[in-house]
Amino acid sequence: MNVLADEKLYNIEICEKTGKVLALIWKDTTANMKDEDFKNTLVHFSNLAVENQTPYLLIDTRNWKHQFEDVGATMQWRTQNIIPRYKEAGAVKEAFFSPENAPKIQADYGELITDTFHTKERIENWFFQ
């Protein structure tokens, strides 16, 4: 993976081999994050997705610590503002790489499908099947 951004709360990497996978890797510093930081991160990530036209998005939440201030409003904002950007990027699959005890996230946004996995191998199989 080639690092495109190394920030306090996250890294963003692109697969240098294929250029088809853009990864957002949350750090454990998210414990001190505000919802606005989350939104700004997703804007940054979605802009890079559009710029690189990546069909596969990987969200690594294994080190996620943030507790949303208003989860409903934040997820509504994500659906309204970020999902269209992912579609503009040509993304067709978004995988959450989560610990075993994390809740499963699944959604179908038409051209974009979201699912949750616990191993990179299963994510790669899903992306490239």
CORZIGI-V663465 format. One record per pair of residues at least 6 apart in sequence whose ideal C-beta (glycine too) atoms are under 8 Angstrom apart, sorted by the first residue. I is the first residue (numbers start at 1). J is the second residue. Records with the same first field share a line. If there is no record, write none. Layout:
BEGIN
I = J + J
END
This chain:
BEGIN
1 = 13 + 14 + 15 + 16 + 23
2 = 13 + 14 + 15 + 16
3 = 11 + 12 + 13
4 = 12 + 13 + 14 + 48
5 = 11 + 12 + 44 + 48
7 = 41
8 = 27 + 29
9 = 26 + 27 + 29 + 30 + 33 + 37 + 41
10 = 24 + 25 + 26 + 27 + 30 + 41
11 = 23 + 24 + 25 + 27
12 = 22 + 23 + 24 + 25 + 44 + 45 + 48
13 = 22 + 23 + 25
14 = 21 + 22 + 23 + 48 + 52 + 54
15 = 21 + 22 + 23
19 = 52 + 54
20 = 54 + 55 + 56 + 127
21 = 54 + 56 + 57 + 58 + 127
22 = 45 + 48 + 49 + 52 + 54 + 56 + 57 + 58
23 = 57 + 58 + 59 + 60
24 = 41 + 45 + 57 + 58 + 59 + 60
25 = 60 + 63
26 = 59 + 60 + 61 + 62 + 63 + 64 + 66
27 = 63
28 = 63 + 65
29 = 65
30 = 63 + 64 + 65 + 66
31 = 65 + 66
33 = 65 + 66
34 = 69
35 = 68 + 69 + 70 + 73 + 74
38 = 66 + 68 + 74
39 = 74 + 77 + 78 + 81
42 = 78 + 81 + 82
43 = 81 + 82 + 85
45 = 57
46 = 82 + 85 + 86 + 89
47 = 85
49 = 57 + 85 + 86 + 89 + 91
50 = 85 + 88 + 89
52 = 89
53 = 89 + 90
54 = 89 + 90 + 91
55 = 89 + 90 + 91 + 92 + 93
56 = 91 + 92 + 93 + 94 + 95 + 127
57 = 86 + 89 + 91 + 93 + 94 + 95
58 = 94 + 95 + 97 + 123
59 = 94 + 95 + 96 + 97
60 = 97
61 = 96 + 97 + 98 + 99 + 102
62 = 97 + 98 + 99
64 = 98
68 = 74
79 = 109
83 = 109 + 112
86 = 94 + 109 + 112
87 = 109 + 110 + 111 + 112
91 = 112
92 = 111 + 112 + 113
93 = 112 + 113 + 114 + 115 + 126 + 127
94 = 112 + 113 + 114 + 115
95 = 114 + 115 + 116 + 117 + 123 + 126 + 127
96 = 102 + 105 + 114 + 115 + 116 + 117
97 = 117 + 118 + 120 + 123
98 = 105 + 116 + 117 + 118
99 = 118
100 = 118
102 = 116
103 = 116
104 = 115 + 116
105 = 114 + 115 + 116
106 = 114 + 115 + 116
107 = 113 + 114
108 = 114
115 = 126
117 = 123 + 126
END
